[in-house]
């Protein structure tokens, strides 16, 4: 899984359209192997991003959780700590 795609479920406040779009874009980039598609592929690339973002929005709206919502700042701090530990070991 691409490290740049973050969990979007069960946060307060909920994931924004921008976060969902960014995750969809990163996914399409990863599976297509292209960060900037050629003009010939741009329409298919953009359509895929839009379709995945729509599916993600639908999925997030359908999921339920009995766990309390996560705090974005706490989760960001955890990511930073993991990154610091990972890169300190290198």
PyMOL Python script that loads the backbone (N, CA, C, O; Angstrom):
from pymol import cmd

cmd.read_pdbstr("""\
ATOM      1  N   UNK A   1       0.859  -1.183   0.000  1.00  0.00           N
ATOM      2  CA  UNK A   1       0.000   0.000   0.000  1.00  0.00           C
ATOM      3  C   UNK A   1       0.894   1.231   0.000  1.00  0.00           C
ATOM      4  O   UNK A   1       1.962   1.245   0.612  1.00  0.00           O
ATOM      5  N   UNK A   2       0.457   2.213  -0.665  1.00  0.00           N
ATOM      6  CA  UNK A   2       1.206   3.459  -0.753  1.00  0.00           C
ATOM      7  C   UNK A   2       1.175   4.165   0.607  1.00  0.00           C
ATOM      8  O   UNK A   2       0.110   4.314   1.207  1.00  0.00           O
ATOM      9  N   UNK A   3       2.306   4.584   1.077  1.00  0.00           N
ATOM     10  CA  UNK A   3       2.384   5.234   2.395  1.00  0.00           C
ATOM     11  C   UNK A   3       1.678   6.577   2.435  1.00  0.00           C
ATOM     12  O   UNK A   3       1.306   7.048   3.510  1.00  0.00           O
ATOM     13  N   UNK A   4       1.487   7.201   1.277  1.00  0.00           N
ATOM     14  CA  UNK A   4       0.862   8.524   1.256  1.00  0.00           C
ATOM     15  C   UNK A   4      -0.651   8.471   1.390  1.00  0.00           C
ATOM     16  O   UNK A   4      -1.282   9.502   1.624  1.00  0.00           O
ATOM     17  N   UNK A   5      -1.242   7.301   1.248  1.00  0.00           N
ATOM     18  CA  UNK A   5      -2.686   7.191   1.401  1.00  0.00           C
ATOM     19  C   UNK A   5      -2.980   6.966   2.878  1.00  0.00           C
ATOM     20  O   UNK A   5      -2.511   5.994   3.471  1.00  0.00           O
ATOM     21  N   UNK A   6      -3.747   7.856   3.460  1.00  0.00           N
ATOM     22  CA  UNK A   6      -4.055   7.810   4.893  1.00  0.00           C
ATOM     23  C   UNK A   6      -5.438   7.216   5.124  1.00  0.00           C
ATOM     24  O   UNK A   6      -6.317   7.291   4.265  1.00  0.00           O
ATOM     25  N   UNK A   7      -5.611   6.627   6.299  1.00  0.00           N
ATOM     26  CA  UNK A   7      -6.930   6.167   6.700  1.00  0.00           C
ATOM     27  C   UNK A   7      -7.850   7.372   6.803  1.00  0.00           C
ATOM     28  O   UNK A   7      -7.483   8.394   7.382  1.00  0.00           O
ATOM     29  N   UNK A   8      -9.039   7.251   6.245  1.00  0.00           N
ATOM     30  CA  UNK A   8      -9.988   8.365   6.239  1.00  0.00           C
ATOM     31  C   UNK A   8     -11.233   8.083   7.071  1.00  0.00           C
ATOM     32  O   UNK A   8     -12.031   8.989   7.313  1.00  0.00           O
ATOM     33  N   UNK A   9     -11.407   6.856   7.504  1.00  0.00           N
ATOM     34  CA  UNK A   9     -12.607   6.476   8.249  1.00  0.00           C
ATOM     35  C   UNK A   9     -12.474   6.770   9.736  1.00  0.00           C
ATOM     36  O   UNK A   9     -11.402   6.625  10.324  1.00  0.00           O
ATOM     37  N   UNK A  10     -13.577   7.182  10.323  1.00  0.00           N
ATOM     38  CA  UNK A  10     -13.732   7.357  11.767  1.00  0.00           C
ATOM     39  C   UNK A  10     -12.874   8.482  12.330  1.00  0.00           C
ATOM     40  O   UNK A  10     -12.217   8.323  13.358  1.00  0.00           O
ATOM     41  N   UNK A  11     -12.889   9.613  11.645  1.00  0.00           N
ATOM     42  CA  UNK A  11     -12.237  10.808  12.152  1.00  0.00           C
ATOM     43  C   UNK A  11     -13.287  11.857  12.454  1.00  0.00           C
ATOM     44  O   UNK A  11     -14.353  11.889  11.839  1.00  0.00           O
ATOM     45  N   UNK A  12     -12.974  12.702  13.398  1.00  0.00           N
ATOM     46  CA  UNK A  12     -13.833  13.838  13.707  1.00  0.00           C
ATOM     47  C   UNK A  12     -13.012  15.095  13.540  1.00  0.00           C
ATOM     48  O   UNK A  12     -12.047  15.258  14.287  1.00  0.00           O
ATOM     49  N   UNK A  13     -13.308  15.978  12.642  1.00  0.00           N
ATOM     50  CA  UNK A  13     -14.411  15.934  11.685  1.00  0.00           C
ATOM     51  C   UNK A  13     -14.127  14.922  10.576  1.00  0.00           C
ATOM     52  O   UNK A  13     -12.981  14.520  10.376  1.00  0.00           O
ATOM     53  N   UNK A  14     -15.173  14.512   9.855  1.00  0.00           N
ATOM     54  CA  UNK A  14     -15.011  13.508   8.798  1.00  0.00           C
ATOM     55  C   UNK A  14     -14.046  13.988   7.702  1.00  0.00           C
ATOM     56  O   UNK A  14     -13.742  15.176   7.593  1.00  0.00           O
ATOM     57  N   UNK A  15     -13.582  13.041   6.907  1.00  0.00           N
ATOM     58  CA  UNK A  15     -12.668  13.352   5.808  1.00  0.00           C
ATOM     59  C   UNK A  15     -13.306  14.374   4.865  1.00  0.00           C
ATOM     60  O   UNK A  15     -14.506  14.331   4.596  1.00  0.00           O
ATOM     61  N   UNK A  16     -12.484  15.280   4.379  1.00  0.00           N
ATOM     62  CA  UNK A  16     -12.967  16.296   3.456  1.00  0.00           C
ATOM     63  C   UNK A  16     -12.932  15.761   2.028  1.00  0.00           C
ATOM     64  O   UNK A  16     -12.301  14.741   1.751  1.00  0.00           O
ATOM     65  N   UNK A  17     -13.618  16.460   1.128  1.00  0.00           N
ATOM     66  CA  UNK A  17     -13.584  16.086  -0.292  1.00  0.00           C
ATOM     67  C   UNK A  17     -12.153  16.143  -0.814  1.00  0.00           C
ATOM     68  O   UNK A  17     -11.747  15.311  -1.625  1.00  0.00           O
ATOM     69  N   UNK A  18     -11.399  17.118  -0.350  1.00  0.00           N
ATOM     70  CA  UNK A  18     -10.006  17.245  -0.791  1.00  0.00           C
ATOM     71  C   UNK A  18      -9.172  16.040  -0.356  1.00  0.00           C
ATOM     72  O   UNK A  18      -8.374  15.527  -1.141  1.00  0.00           O
ATOM     73  N   UNK A  19      -9.348  15.584   0.882  1.00  0.00           N
ATOM     74  CA  UNK A  19      -8.617  14.414   1.366  1.00  0.00           C
ATOM     75  C   UNK A  19      -8.996  13.172   0.563  1.00  0.00           C
ATOM     76  O   UNK A  19      -8.137  12.360   0.222  1.00  0.00           O
ATOM     77  N   UNK A  20     -10.273  13.031   0.269  1.00  0.00           N
ATOM     78  CA  UNK A  20     -10.739  11.887  -0.507  1.00  0.00           C
ATOM     79  C   UNK A  20     -10.173  11.953  -1.927  1.00  0.00           C
ATOM     80  O   UNK A  20      -9.711  10.945  -2.462  1.00  0.00           O
ATOM     81  N   UNK A  21     -10.210  13.133  -2.530  1.00  0.00           N
ATOM     82  CA  UNK A  21      -9.656  13.300  -3.874  1.00  0.00           C
ATOM     83  C   UNK A  21      -8.159  12.994  -3.884  1.00  0.00           C
ATOM     84  O   UNK A  21      -7.675  12.308  -4.784  1.00  0.00           O
ATOM     85  N   UNK A  22      -7.424  13.496  -2.892  1.00  0.00           N
ATOM     86  CA  UNK A  22      -5.977  13.269  -2.827  1.00  0.00           C
ATOM     87  C   UNK A  22      -5.658  11.780  -2.693  1.00  0.00           C
ATOM     88  O   UNK A  22      -4.707  11.297  -3.308  1.00  0.00           O
ATOM     89  N   UNK A  23      -6.434  11.054  -1.904  1.00  0.00           N
ATOM     90  CA  UNK A  23      -6.223   9.614  -1.759  1.00  0.00           C
ATOM     91  C   UNK A  23      -6.520   8.899  -3.074  1.00  0.00           C
ATOM     92  O   UNK A  23      -5.786   7.992  -3.468  1.00  0.00           O
ATOM     93  N   UNK A  24      -7.594   9.303  -3.754  1.00  0.00           N
ATOM     94  CA  UNK A  24      -7.937   8.699  -5.048  1.00  0.00           C
ATOM     95  C   UNK A  24      -6.839   8.981  -6.072  1.00  0.00           C
ATOM     96  O   UNK A  24      -6.451   8.091  -6.829  1.00  0.00           O
ATOM     97  N   UNK A  25      -6.345  10.203  -6.095  1.00  0.00           N
ATOM     98  CA  UNK A  25      -5.273  10.576  -7.015  1.00  0.00           C
ATOM     99  C   UNK A  25      -4.021   9.741  -6.748  1.00  0.00           C
ATOM    100  O   UNK A  25      -3.397   9.237  -7.682  1.00  0.00           O
ATOM    101  N   UNK A  26      -3.662   9.598  -5.494  1.00  0.00           N
ATOM    102  CA  UNK A  26      -2.473   8.817  -5.144  1.00  0.00           C
ATOM    103  C   UNK A  26      -2.643   7.359  -5.553  1.00  0.00           C
ATOM    104  O   UNK A  26      -1.698   6.733  -6.033  1.00  0.00           O
ATOM    105  N   UNK A  27      -3.839   6.820  -5.365  1.00  0.00           N
ATOM    106  CA  UNK A  27      -4.121   5.442  -5.760  1.00  0.00           C
ATOM    107  C   UNK A  27      -3.973   5.271  -7.267  1.00  0.00           C
ATOM    108  O   UNK A  27      -3.323   4.330  -7.724  1.00  0.00           O
ATOM    109  N   UNK A  28      -4.567   6.168  -8.037  1.00  0.00           N
ATOM    110  CA  UNK A  28      -4.488   6.075  -9.499  1.00  0.00           C
ATOM    111  C   UNK A  28      -3.046   6.242  -9.965  1.00  0.00           C
ATOM    112  O   UNK A  28      -2.609   5.547 -10.882  1.00  0.00           O
ATOM    113  N   UNK A  29      -2.317   7.142  -9.356  1.00  0.00           N
ATOM    114  CA  UNK A  29      -0.902   7.301  -9.698  1.00  0.00           C
ATOM    115  C   UNK A  29      -0.137   6.012  -9.446  1.00  0.00           C
ATOM    116  O   UNK A  29       0.685   5.590 -10.260  1.00  0.00           O
ATOM    117  N   UNK A  30      -0.416   5.399  -8.317  1.00  0.00           N
ATOM    118  CA  UNK A  30       0.302   4.182  -7.940  1.00  0.00           C
ATOM    119  C   UNK A  30       0.010   3.044  -8.914  1.00  0.00           C
ATOM    120  O   UNK A  30       0.935   2.392  -9.397  1.00  0.00           O
ATOM    121  N   UNK A  31      -1.259   2.802  -9.204  1.00  0.00           N
ATOM    122  CA  UNK A  31      -1.572   1.652 -10.054  1.00  0.00           C
ATOM    123  C   UNK A  31      -1.269   1.903 -11.526  1.00  0.00           C
ATOM    124  O   UNK A  31      -1.019   0.956 -12.271  1.00  0.00           O
ATOM    125  N   UNK A  32      -1.288   3.170 -11.958  1.00  0.00           N
ATOM    126  CA  UNK A  32      -0.981   3.470 -13.352  1.00  0.00           C
ATOM    127  C   UNK A  32       0.521   3.594 -13.588  1.00  0.00           C
ATOM    128  O   UNK A  32       0.990   3.464 -14.719  1.00  0.00           O
ATOM    129  N   UNK A  33       1.271   3.846 -12.517  1.00  0.00           N
ATOM    130  CA  UNK A  33       2.703   4.032 -12.645  1.00  0.00           C
ATOM    131  C   UNK A  33       3.067   5.383 -13.220  1.00  0.00           C
ATOM    132  O   UNK A  33       4.174   5.572 -13.724  1.00  0.00           O
ATOM    133  N   UNK A  34       2.136   6.328 -13.147  1.00  0.00           N
ATOM    134  CA  UNK A  34       2.359   7.630 -13.745  1.00  0.00           C
ATOM    135  C   UNK A  34       1.860   8.735 -12.822  1.00  0.00           C
ATOM    136  O   UNK A  34       0.726   8.690 -12.347  1.00  0.00           O
ATOM    137  N   UNK A  35       2.711   9.724 -12.571  1.00  0.00           N
ATOM    138  CA  UNK A  35       2.261  10.856 -11.774  1.00  0.00           C
ATOM    139  C   UNK A  35       1.622  11.914 -12.655  1.00  0.00           C
ATOM    140  O   UNK A  35       0.721  12.631 -12.222  1.00  0.00           O
ATOM    141  N   UNK A  36       2.085  12.009 -13.878  1.00  0.00           N
ATOM    142  CA  UNK A  36       1.522  12.942 -14.849  1.00  0.00           C
ATOM    143  C   UNK A  36       1.233  12.179 -16.132  1.00  0.00           C
ATOM    144  O   UNK A  36       2.157  11.899 -16.896  1.00  0.00           O
ATOM    145  N   UNK A  37      -0.024  11.836 -16.386  1.00  0.00           N
ATOM    146  CA  UNK A  37      -0.327  11.047 -17.587  1.00  0.00           C
ATOM    147  C   UNK A  37      -0.117  11.869 -18.857  1.00  0.00           C
ATOM    148  O   UNK A  37      -0.162  13.099 -18.837  1.00  0.00           O
ATOM    149  N   UNK A  38       0.110  11.171 -19.942  1.00  0.00           N
ATOM    150  CA  UNK A  38       0.226  11.837 -21.237  1.00  0.00           C
ATOM    151  C   UNK A  38      -1.125  12.436 -21.606  1.00  0.00           C
ATOM    152  O   UNK A  38      -2.151  12.102 -21.012  1.00  0.00           O
ATOM    153  N   UNK A  39      -1.111  13.322 -22.591  1.00  0.00           N
ATOM    154  CA  UNK A  39      -2.375  13.914 -23.041  1.00  0.00           C
ATOM    155  C   UNK A  39      -3.344  12.840 -23.522  1.00  0.00           C
ATOM    156  O   UNK A  39      -4.557  12.974 -23.358  1.00  0.00           O
ATOM    157  N   UNK A  40      -2.814  11.786 -24.108  1.00  0.00           N
ATOM    158  CA  UNK A  40      -3.649  10.699 -24.610  1.00  0.00           C
ATOM    159  C   UNK A  40      -4.356   9.962 -23.471  1.00  0.00           C
ATOM    160  O   UNK A  40      -5.442   9.416 -23.663  1.00  0.00           O
ATOM    161  N   UNK A  41      -3.740   9.949 -22.289  1.00  0.00           N
ATOM    162  CA  UNK A  41      -4.301   9.220 -21.148  1.00  0.00           C
ATOM    163  C   UNK A  41      -4.926  10.112 -20.088  1.00  0.00           C
ATOM    164  O   UNK A  41      -5.493   9.608 -19.118  1.00  0.00           O
ATOM    165  N   UNK A  42      -4.835  11.412 -20.249  1.00  0.00           N
ATOM    166  CA  UNK A  42      -5.293  12.343 -19.214  1.00  0.00           C
ATOM    167  C   UNK A  42      -6.778  12.179 -18.901  1.00  0.00           C
ATOM    168  O   UNK A  42      -7.162  12.200 -17.732  1.00  0.00           O
ATOM    169  N   UNK A  43      -7.608  12.019 -19.905  1.00  0.00           N
ATOM    170  CA  UNK A  43      -9.048  11.887 -19.673  1.00  0.00           C
ATOM    171  C   UNK A  43      -9.363  10.625 -18.876  1.00  0.00           C
ATOM    172  O   UNK A  43     -10.148  10.667 -17.929  1.00  0.00           O
ATOM    173  N   UNK A  44      -8.755   9.504 -19.256  1.00  0.00           N
ATOM    174  CA  UNK A  44      -8.983   8.244 -18.536  1.00  0.00           C
ATOM    175  C   UNK A  44      -8.465   8.353 -17.107  1.00  0.00           C
ATOM    176  O   UNK A  44      -9.102   7.867 -16.174  1.00  0.00           O
ATOM    177  N   UNK A  45      -7.329   8.981 -16.940  1.00  0.00           N
ATOM    178  CA  UNK A  45      -6.721   9.171 -15.624  1.00  0.00           C
ATOM    179  C   UNK A  45      -7.641  10.002 -14.732  1.00  0.00           C
ATOM    180  O   UNK A  45      -7.935   9.613 -13.602  1.00  0.00           O
ATOM    181  N   UNK A  46      -8.091  11.139 -15.240  1.00  0.00           N
ATOM    182  CA  UNK A  46      -8.966  12.023 -14.462  1.00  0.00           C
ATOM    183  C   UNK A  46     -10.301  11.363 -14.147  1.00  0.00           C
ATOM    184  O   UNK A  46     -10.834  11.527 -13.049  1.00  0.00           O
ATOM    185  N   UNK A  47     -10.838  10.623 -15.098  1.00  0.00           N
ATOM    186  CA  UNK A  47     -12.104   9.918 -14.875  1.00  0.00           C
ATOM    187  C   UNK A  47     -11.943   8.871 -13.769  1.00  0.00           C
ATOM    188  O   UNK A  47     -12.816   8.712 -12.916  1.00  0.00           O
ATOM    189  N   UNK A  48     -10.809   8.159 -13.800  1.00  0.00           N
ATOM    190  CA  UNK A  48     -10.555   7.149 -12.766  1.00  0.00           C
ATOM    191  C   UNK A  48     -10.465   7.797 -11.388  1.00  0.00           C
ATOM    192  O   UNK A  48     -11.011   7.265 -10.422  1.00  0.00           O
ATOM    193  N   UNK A  49      -9.788   8.930 -11.285  1.00  0.00           N
ATOM    194  CA  UNK A  49      -9.685   9.643 -10.000  1.00  0.00           C
ATOM    195  C   UNK A  49     -11.073  10.025  -9.508  1.00  0.00           C
ATOM    196  O   UNK A  49     -11.394   9.826  -8.336  1.00  0.00           O
ATOM    197  N   UNK A  50     -11.903  10.575 -10.399  1.00  0.00           N
ATOM    198  CA  UNK A  50     -13.261  10.984 -10.009  1.00  0.00           C
ATOM    199  C   UNK A  50     -14.108   9.791  -9.573  1.00  0.00           C
ATOM    200  O   UNK A  50     -14.845   9.879  -8.591  1.00  0.00           O
ATOM    201  N   UNK A  51     -14.006   8.681 -10.296  1.00  0.00           N
ATOM    202  CA  UNK A  51     -14.796   7.493  -9.954  1.00  0.00           C
ATOM    203  C   UNK A  51     -14.347   6.882  -8.631  1.00  0.00           C
ATOM    204  O   UNK A  51     -15.179   6.447  -7.834  1.00  0.00           O
ATOM    205  N   UNK A  52     -13.060   6.848  -8.399  1.00  0.00           N
ATOM    206  CA  UNK A  52     -12.554   6.294  -7.136  1.00  0.00           C
ATOM    207  C   UNK A  52     -12.907   7.211  -5.972  1.00  0.00           C
ATOM    208  O   UNK A  52     -13.241   6.734  -4.888  1.00  0.00           O
ATOM    209  N   UNK A  53     -12.837   8.511  -6.185  1.00  0.00           N
ATOM    210  CA  UNK A  53     -13.233   9.454  -5.133  1.00  0.00           C
ATOM    211  C   UNK A  53     -14.715   9.284  -4.802  1.00  0.00           C
ATOM    212  O   UNK A  53     -15.093   9.321  -3.631  1.00  0.00           O
ATOM    213  N   UNK A  54     -15.559   9.098  -5.824  1.00  0.00           N
ATOM    214  CA  UNK A  54     -16.993   8.896  -5.584  1.00  0.00           C
ATOM    215  C   UNK A  54     -17.236   7.592  -4.827  1.00  0.00           C
ATOM    216  O   UNK A  54     -18.045   7.547  -3.900  1.00  0.00           O
ATOM    217  N   UNK A  55     -16.540   6.542  -5.223  1.00  0.00           N
ATOM    218  CA  UNK A  55     -16.697   5.253  -4.530  1.00  0.00           C
ATOM    219  C   UNK A  55     -16.206   5.355  -3.080  1.00  0.00           C
ATOM    220  O   UNK A  55     -16.800   4.764  -2.178  1.00  0.00           O
ATOM    221  N   UNK A  56     -15.143   6.092  -2.867  1.00  0.00           N
ATOM    222  CA  UNK A  56     -14.610   6.271  -1.523  1.00  0.00           C
ATOM    223  C   UNK A  56     -15.589   7.052  -0.650  1.00  0.00           C
ATOM    224  O   UNK A  56     -15.812   6.706   0.510  1.00  0.00           O
ATOM    225  N   UNK A  57     -16.165   8.100  -1.215  1.00  0.00           N
ATOM    226  CA  UNK A  57     -17.162   8.885  -0.478  1.00  0.00           C
ATOM    227  C   UNK A  57     -18.337   8.005  -0.081  1.00  0.00           C
ATOM    228  O   UNK A  57     -18.820   8.069   1.049  1.00  0.00           O
ATOM    229  N   UNK A  58     -18.789   7.188  -1.014  1.00  0.00           N
ATOM    230  CA  UNK A  58     -19.913   6.274  -0.737  1.00  0.00           C
ATOM    231  C   UNK A  58     -19.531   5.260   0.342  1.00  0.00           C
ATOM    232  O   UNK A  58     -20.319   4.984   1.247  1.00  0.00           O
ATOM    233  N   UNK A  59     -18.340   4.717   0.245  1.00  0.00           N
ATOM    234  CA  UNK A  59     -17.872   3.751   1.241  1.00  0.00           C
ATOM    235  C   UNK A  59     -17.797   4.389   2.624  1.00  0.00           C
ATOM    236  O   UNK A  59     -18.309   3.831   3.594  1.00  0.00           O
ATOM    237  N   UNK A  60     -17.168   5.544   2.718  1.00  0.00           N
ATOM    238  CA  UNK A  60     -17.025   6.203   4.025  1.00  0.00           C
ATOM    239  C   UNK A  60     -18.378   6.548   4.627  1.00  0.00           C
ATOM    240  O   UNK A  60     -18.543   6.507   5.846  1.00  0.00           O
ATOM    241  N   UNK A  61     -19.350   6.888   3.779  1.00  0.00           N
ATOM    242  CA  UNK A  61     -20.688   7.181   4.268  1.00  0.00           C
ATOM    243  C   UNK A  61     -21.436   5.961   4.761  1.00  0.00           C
ATOM    244  O   UNK A  61     -22.384   6.081   5.537  1.00  0.00           O
ATOM    245  N   UNK A  62     -21.014   4.774   4.313  1.00  0.00           N
ATOM    246  CA  UNK A  62     -21.692   3.532   4.676  1.00  0.00           C
ATOM    247  C   UNK A  62     -21.067   2.822   5.873  1.00  0.00           C
ATOM    248  O   UNK A  62     -21.725   2.008   6.521  1.00  0.00           O
ATOM    249  N   UNK A  63     -19.814   3.121   6.169  1.00  0.00           N
ATOM    250  CA  UNK A  63     -19.126   2.426   7.258  1.00  0.00           C
ATOM    251  C   UNK A  63     -19.635   2.885   8.619  1.00  0.00           C
ATOM    252  O   UNK A  63     -19.978   4.052   8.812  1.00  0.00           O
ATOM    253  N   UNK A  64     -19.674   1.948   9.551  1.00  0.00           N
ATOM    254  CA  UNK A  64     -20.036   2.260  10.933  1.00  0.00           C
ATOM    255  C   UNK A  64     -18.899   1.779  11.837  1.00  0.00           C
ATOM    256  O   UNK A  64     -18.140   0.879  11.477  1.00  0.00           O
ATOM    257  N   UNK A  65     -18.800   2.387  12.996  1.00  0.00           N
ATOM    258  CA  UNK A  65     -17.762   2.005  13.944  1.00  0.00           C
ATOM    259  C   UNK A  65     -18.272   2.203  15.358  1.00  0.00           C
ATOM    260  O   UNK A  65     -18.960   3.180  15.655  1.00  0.00           O
ATOM    261  N   UNK A  66     -17.928   1.266  16.224  1.00  0.00           N
ATOM    262  CA  UNK A  66     -18.282   1.428  17.629  1.00  0.00           C
ATOM    263  C   UNK A  66     -17.150   2.113  18.397  1.00  0.00           C
ATOM    264  O   UNK A  66     -17.308   2.469  19.565  1.00  0.00           O
ATOM    265  N   UNK A  67     -16.011   2.291  17.733  1.00  0.00           N
ATOM    266  CA  UNK A  67     -14.872   2.962  18.362  1.00  0.00           C
ATOM    267  C   UNK A  67     -15.103   4.472  18.350  1.00  0.00           C
ATOM    268  O   UNK A  67     -15.777   4.994  17.461  1.00  0.00           O
ATOM    269  N   UNK A  68     -14.553   5.160  19.320  1.00  0.00           N
ATOM    270  CA  UNK A  68     -14.682   6.623  19.308  1.00  0.00           C
ATOM    271  C   UNK A  68     -13.904   7.196  18.125  1.00  0.00           C
ATOM    272  O   UNK A  68     -12.899   6.619  17.710  1.00  0.00           O
ATOM    273  N   UNK A  69     -14.358   8.320  17.582  1.00  0.00           N
ATOM    274  CA  UNK A  69     -13.639   8.932  16.451  1.00  0.00           C
ATOM    275  C   UNK A  69     -12.204   9.288  16.829  1.00  0.00           C
ATOM    276  O   UNK A  69     -11.914   9.667  17.964  1.00  0.00           O
ATOM    277  N   UNK A  70     -11.318   9.155  15.847  1.00  0.00           N
ATOM    278  CA  UNK A  70      -9.905   9.473  16.058  1.00  0.00           C
ATOM    279  C   UNK A  70      -9.690  10.980  15.929  1.00  0.00           C
ATOM    280  O   UNK A  70     -10.413  11.675  15.215  1.00  0.00           O
ATOM    281  N   UNK A  71      -8.693  11.450  16.631  1.00  0.00           N
ATOM    282  CA  UNK A  71      -8.305  12.857  16.578  1.00  0.00           C
ATOM    283  C   UNK A  71      -7.188  13.008  15.540  1.00  0.00           C
ATOM    284  O   UNK A  71      -6.183  12.299  15.599  1.00  0.00           O
ATOM    285  N   UNK A  72      -7.364  13.918  14.605  1.00  0.00           N
ATOM    286  CA  UNK A  72      -6.384  14.097  13.532  1.00  0.00           C
ATOM    287  C   UNK A  72      -4.999  14.475  14.054  1.00  0.00           C
ATOM    288  O   UNK A  72      -3.989  13.977  13.559  1.00  0.00           O
ATOM    289  N   UNK A  73      -4.954  15.346  15.041  1.00  0.00           N
ATOM    290  CA  UNK A  73      -3.660  15.783  15.576  1.00  0.00           C
ATOM    291  C   UNK A  73      -2.923  14.643  16.264  1.00  0.00           C
ATOM    292  O   UNK A  73      -1.708  14.507  16.119  1.00  0.00           O
ATOM    293  N   UNK A  74      -3.651  13.829  17.010  1.00  0.00           N
ATOM    294  CA  UNK A  74      -3.035  12.686  17.695  1.00  0.00           C
ATOM    295  C   UNK A  74      -2.491  11.704  16.662  1.00  0.00           C
ATOM    296  O   UNK A  74      -1.371  11.213  16.803  1.00  0.00           O
ATOM    297  N   UNK A  75      -3.271  11.417  15.635  1.00  0.00           N
ATOM    298  CA  UNK A  75      -2.825  10.482  14.590  1.00  0.00           C
ATOM    299  C   UNK A  75      -1.632  11.051  13.829  1.00  0.00           C
ATOM    300  O   UNK A  75      -0.726  10.297  13.473  1.00  0.00           O
ATOM    301  N   UNK A  76      -1.605  12.351  13.570  1.00  0.00           N
ATOM    302  CA  UNK A  76      -0.467  12.979  12.886  1.00  0.00           C
ATOM    303  C   UNK A  76       0.787  12.875  13.748  1.00  0.00           C
ATOM    304  O   UNK A  76       1.878  12.629  13.232  1.00  0.00           O
ATOM    305  N   UNK A  77       0.637  13.058  15.046  1.00  0.00           N
ATOM    306  CA  UNK A  77       1.782  12.937  15.950  1.00  0.00           C
ATOM    307  C   UNK A  77       2.325  11.511  15.939  1.00  0.00           C
ATOM    308  O   UNK A  77       3.538  11.302  15.962  1.00  0.00           O
ATOM    309  N   UNK A  78       1.432  10.543  15.903  1.00  0.00           N
ATOM    310  CA  UNK A  78       1.864   9.139  15.835  1.00  0.00           C
ATOM    311  C   UNK A  78       2.640   8.879  14.545  1.00  0.00           C
ATOM    312  O   UNK A  78       3.670   8.206  14.567  1.00  0.00           O
ATOM    313  N   UNK A  79       2.147   9.412  13.412  1.00  0.00           N
ATOM    314  CA  UNK A  79       2.843   9.232  12.133  1.00  0.00           C
ATOM    315  C   UNK A  79       4.234   9.864  12.177  1.00  0.00           C
ATOM    316  O   UNK A  79       5.209   9.279  11.704  1.00  0.00           O
ATOM    317  N   UNK A  80       4.312  11.059  12.747  1.00  0.00           N
ATOM    318  CA  UNK A  80       5.618  11.728  12.846  1.00  0.00           C
ATOM    319  C   UNK A  80       6.580  10.916  13.710  1.00  0.00           C
ATOM    320  O   UNK A  80       7.758  10.796  13.376  1.00  0.00           O
ATOM    321  N   UNK A  81       6.092  10.359  14.815  1.00  0.00           N
ATOM    322  CA  UNK A  81       6.939   9.566  15.696  1.00  0.00           C
ATOM    323  C   UNK A  81       7.415   8.305  14.990  1.00  0.00           C
ATOM    324  O   UNK A  81       8.581   7.929  15.113  1.00  0.00           O
ATOM    325  N   UNK A  82       6.521   7.644  14.247  1.00  0.00           N
ATOM    326  CA  UNK A  82       6.915   6.447  13.507  1.00  0.00           C
ATOM    327  C   UNK A  82       7.968   6.802  12.446  1.00  0.00           C
ATOM    328  O   UNK A  82       8.939   6.071  12.251  1.00  0.00           O
ATOM    329  N   UNK A  83       7.758   7.932  11.770  1.00  0.00           N
ATOM    330  CA  UNK A  83       8.712   8.357  10.752  1.00  0.00           C
ATOM    331  C   UNK A  83      10.072   8.675  11.352  1.00  0.00           C
ATOM    332  O   UNK A  83      11.105   8.295  10.801  1.00  0.00           O
ATOM    333  N   UNK A  84      10.070   9.364  12.469  1.00  0.00           N
ATOM    334  CA  UNK A  84      11.328   9.705  13.134  1.00  0.00           C
ATOM    335  C   UNK A  84      12.064   8.431  13.553  1.00  0.00           C
ATOM    336  O   UNK A  84      13.280   8.332  13.392  1.00  0.00           O
ATOM    337  N   UNK A  85      11.336   7.471  14.083  1.00  0.00           N
ATOM    338  CA  UNK A  85      11.943   6.211  14.502  1.00  0.00           C
ATOM    339  C   UNK A  85      12.476   5.448  13.296  1.00  0.00           C
ATOM    340  O   UNK A  85      13.574   4.894  13.349  1.00  0.00           O
ATOM    341  N   UNK A  86      11.711   5.416  12.215  1.00  0.00           N
ATOM    342  CA  UNK A  86      12.096   4.679  11.017  1.00  0.00           C
ATOM    343  C   UNK A  86      13.367   5.293  10.407  1.00  0.00           C
ATOM    344  O   UNK A  86      14.290   4.570  10.034  1.00  0.00           O
ATOM    345  N   UNK A  87      13.408   6.624  10.309  1.00  0.00           N
ATOM    346  CA  UNK A  87      14.542   7.268   9.663  1.00  0.00           C
ATOM    347  C   UNK A  87      15.746   7.373  10.587  1.00  0.00           C
ATOM    348  O   UNK A  87      16.874   7.485  10.106  1.00  0.00           O
ATOM    349  N   UNK A  88      15.539   7.341  11.890  1.00  0.00           N
ATOM    350  CA  UNK A  88      16.666   7.351  12.827  1.00  0.00           C
ATOM    351  C   UNK A  88      17.417   6.025  12.768  1.00  0.00           C
ATOM    352  O   UNK A  88      18.628   5.977  12.983  1.00  0.00           O
ATOM    353  N   UNK A  89      16.681   4.941  12.473  1.00  0.00           N
ATOM    354  CA  UNK A  89      17.289   3.616  12.397  1.00  0.00           C
ATOM    355  C   UNK A  89      18.089   3.423  11.122  1.00  0.00           C
ATOM    356  O   UNK A  89      18.912   2.511  11.039  1.00  0.00           O
ATOM    357  N   UNK A  90      17.858   4.274  10.125  1.00  0.00           N
ATOM    358  CA  UNK A  90      18.533   4.092   8.824  1.00  0.00           C
ATOM    359  C   UNK A  90      19.949   4.559   8.824  1.00  0.00           C
ATOM    360  O   UNK A  90      20.630   4.466   7.803  1.00  0.00           O
TER     361      UNK A  90
END
""", "prot")
cmd.dss("prot")
cmd.show_as("cartoon", "prot")
cmd.util.cbc("prot")
cmd.orient("prot")
